[in-house]
Amino acid sequence: MKSEHINSIIHYYNLGYSLRKIQQFVPYKRETIRQKLKKEKINLRGRGIIYKDPSLFSSNEKKLLAELLGYLYGDGSLHKYKDTCHGCYECILTFCWNESDLVKTVQSITNILFKSPIHIKQKKGIFIIKFQRSLAKYFHSIGYPAGKKSMVNPFLPTLENKNLKISFLRGFFNAEATVNKAFSVQQSVRLDSTSHIRQLLKKYGKPYNINERRYYILKGRTALNFIKKEELPPSNVLKGIQSLLCDLKIPSTIYIIRLYMGKHISVHYELRISPSYRDMIKKLHLISCEKKLSKLNTLLQE
């Protein structure tokens, strides 16, 4: 085996690459790579990569993990595919084309906490970040839910102190917030296809077609004229965000934006923060995204 190949194997292994991934860079099979690492007295990780338990992180590392989870609960998704022997996890995070600073932030956090590379590609005007499968499995093991968030309607993780709450909100708002006259975030929750709500949507909803499928929409106030608020499941994510903001003395309100029906029935919620608290948002550093922070500064100067 050539010395440059040996150096490459050790380099990629220390970066956190799996043997399956390393074999793409050198002309050797996994077993040959494994034996060479043993010969070079490199401590092998065993099957899969073992990441540090969150309880063992330092205070700064915990803040970084909280911010990363904020990004994931905002614009991330995790799926588990059951058609493999051991279950295959895939975790993806997306950002707009003009949010390259957030891509660098996530890349830096992942490297600091896990020494794990991420795969970045641009497609149709968005950045797509794909984490390693072992890291995706780790995220799931510490509570990040698998499946569409609108279907799972997950609860937020427990955050021990004020600093962790601020870090989580920063990641979530960087990924999800709309900075306008009203600072807001939106989430959808899927309902069971109850015949009662389905009939009301067909009777009072405004129909429109997308990809040859007919949809029906009821705007927030109109929806509540016909449907009791208690009939609609709350967004656990937005309720959790509202609770975190309340702990920071920032009041917020959750509104029903619309109720719509396509293949499934979903309710769309929006959490809004009063413009009078923009200065508090900046003071607590709840936004670091360059694009959104610039807009927030402009609104503060008006």
Secondary structure, DSSP 8 states (H G I E B T S, - for coil): --HHHHHHHHHHHHTT--HHHHTTTSSS-HHHHHHHHHHTT-----SS-----GGGS-HHHHHHHHHHHHHHHHHEEEEEETTSSS-EEEEEEEEETT-HHHHHHHHHHHHHHH----EEEEETTEEEEE--HHHHHHHHHTT---S-HHHH--------SHHHHHHHHHHHHHHH-B-SSSEEEEEEEEE---HHHHHHHHHHSEEEEETTEEEEEEEHHHHHHHS-GGGS---HHHHHHHHHHHHTT--EEEEEEEEEESSSEEEEEEEEE-GGGHHHHHHTT----HHHHHHHHHHHH-
